[in-house]
Amino acid sequence: MNNRTDCIAVCDEHGEALPFTLSPGQMHELPSAYALLDDLPYPPTYVVCDRGYASHKFRE
């Protein structure tokens, strides 16, 4: 059984966490990442993430 929880966070240029969300470990984090980025007041300059986020749609 997978008893893991993933935290997806957005940080500002100083490393301070802005919005974040928790998702079950067995669920992919990509849908949560889209929602967090869509809620930002401006597009981020950089996005740092692991290879699981390497879809073409996400990189656009």
Secondary structure as UniProt FT lines:
FT   STRAND          5..11
FT   TURN            13..14
FT   STRAND          17..24
FT   TURN            25..26
FT   HELIX           30..38
FT   HELIX           51..53
FT   HELIX           56..59
//
